Amino acid sequence: MAWIDAVEHLRANRLAGVIVTVAAVRGHAPRNGGAKMVVSAHEAWGTIGGGNLEETAIERARTLIAADAAEPELMTVQLSDKAPAVHGVQCCGGEVVLLVEPIRVVPAVVIFGLGHVGLELARILSRHELDLHLVDSRADQLAEDRLAVLGGSTARLRVHHAPVPEVVFELLPAGTHVLIMTHDHAEDVALCDVALRFPELASIGLIGSSAKWRRFQQRLADEGHTPEDLARIHTPIGLPGITSKDPAAIAVSVAAELLQRFETVPAGSGPAAQ
């Protein structure tokens, strides 16, 4: 598998990895500058020259993966019979500088409801490195011309038209942040009910007033959810102190709070503290 395909494979499967590039060569080395390999926790694709050089790079890459490291680093490996070597001697006589770049698992977010606020929120979040799921029971809300404002997104977008939107939970990766903001309170409470049955979600946010939440609490308790279960739902969503009801202002507030959550829980893990 080519290195670029390996990167896409890791991203599509939400796996962490590292790109290792031969950044500079002094003297003799088994590969020229620009050679790349991609390393995951259990696999590797491509080669930077084999032997101690490659095994040292793989070992370092997996250390970075285990530490969920974010910053790239440079490492220098001597190719000499006098240089320390854990994985065998390479006596090409040169020196190789490697650029080691972590590929982290990006956060996953699902927005249930692409109304005025949902679409504004999608516009903001689509500019970030995310796996972003957009769900609505109404086909017209997901029409191509309406979602054209998301063109050129940084996020990987997944659009789901689901007349019964609860079925989408089966498609979400572990550690997804859930935002519930549909046009229908009956749909919202059904989504809350199902979300609470997925303990691996990172967070569950519900738009709405305190009066709405009081009604929902009773409905959800009638479905068998405990007070501890209900505490997993964060409502109202958004930063405190922002009182504007303008859809764009609400979306900015919700997005800012969500970015704070990303800082407290690693992508792919959950649940987050509410």
MOZI-V503950 format. One record per residue. N is the residue number from 0. OMEGA is omega as a letter, one per 30 degrees, with the letter a starting at -180 (* if undefined). Layout:
n=[N | N]
omega=[OMEGA | OMEGA]
This chain:
n=[0 | 1 | 2 | 3 | 4 | 5 | 6 | 7 | 8 | 9 | 10 | 11 | 12 | 13 | 14 | 15 | 16 | 17 | 18 | 19 | 20 | 21 | 22 | 23 | 24 | 25 | 26 | 27 | 28 | 29 | 30 | 31 | 32 | 33 | 34 | 35 | 36 | 37 | 38 | 39 | 40 | 41 | 42 | 43 | 44 | 45 | 46 | 47 | 48 | 49 | 50 | 51 | 52 | 53 | 54 | 55 | 56 | 57 | 58 | 59 | 60 | 61 | 62 | 63 | 64 | 65 | 66 | 67 | 68 | 69 | 70 | 71 | 72 | 73 | 74 | 75 | 76 | 77 | 78 | 79 | 80 | 81 | 82 | 83 | 84 | 85 | 86 | 87 | 88 | 89 | 90 | 91 | 92 | 93 | 94 | 95 | 96 | 97 | 98 | 99 | 100 | 101 | 102 | 103 | 104 | 105 | 106 | 107 | 108 | 109 | 110 | 111 | 112 | 113 | 114 | 115 | 116 | 117 | 118 | 119 | 120 | 121 | 122 | 123 | 124 | 125 | 126 | 127 | 128 | 129 | 130 | 131 | 132 | 133 | 134 | 135 | 136 | 137 | 138 | 139 | 140 | 141 | 142 | 143 | 144 | 145 | 146 | 147 | 148 | 149 | 150 | 151 | 152 | 153 | 154 | 155 | 156 | 157 | 158 | 159 | 160 | 161 | 162 | 163 | 164 | 165 | 166 | 167 | 168 | 169 | 170 | 171 | 172 | 173 | 174 | 175 | 176 | 177 | 178 | 179 | 180 | 181 | 182 | 183 | 184 | 185 | 186 | 187 | 188 | 189 | 190 | 191 | 192 | 193 | 194 | 195 | 196 | 197 | 198 | 199 | 200 | 201 | 202 | 203 | 204 | 205 | 206 | 207 | 208 | 209 | 210 | 211 | 212 | 213 | 214 | 215 | 216 | 217 | 218 | 219 | 220 | 221 | 222 | 223 | 224 | 225 | 226 | 227 | 228 | 229 | 230 | 231 | 232 | 233 | 234 | 235 | 236 | 237 | 238 | 239 | 240 | 241 | 242 | 243 | 244 | 245 | 246 | 247 | 248 | 249 | 250 | 251 | 252 | 253 | 254 | 255 | 256 | 257 | 258 | 259 | 260 | 261 | 262 | 263 | 264 | 265 | 266 | 267 | 268 | 269 | 270 | 271 | 272 | 273]
omega=[l | a | a | l | l | l | l | l | l | a | a | a | l | l | l | l | l | l | l | a | l | a | a | l | l | a | a | l | a | l | l | l | a | l | a | l | l | a | l | a | a | a | l | a | a | a | l | l | l | l | a | l | a | a | l | l | l | l | l | l | a | l | l | l | a | a | a | a | a | a | l | l | l | l | a | a | l | l | a | l | l | a | l | a | l | a | a | a | l | a | l | l | a | l | a | l | a | l | a | a | l | l | a | l | a | l | l | a | l | l | l | a | a | l | a | a | a | a | l | l | l | l | l | a | a | l | a | l | a | l | a | l | l | a | l | l | a | a | a | l | a | a | a | a | l | a | l | l | l | a | a | a | l | a | l | a | l | a | a | l | a | l | l | a | a | a | a | a | l | a | a | l | l | l | l | l | a | l | a | a | a | a | a | a | l | l | l | a | l | l | l | a | a | l | a | l | l | a | a | l | a | l | l | l | a | l | l | a | l | l | l | a | l | l | a | a | l | l | a | l | l | l | l | a | a | l | l | l | a | l | l | a | a | l | f | l | a | l | l | l | l | a | a | l | l | a | a | l | l | a | l | a | a | a | a | l | l | l | l | l | l | a | a | a | l | l | l | l | l | f | l | l | a | *]
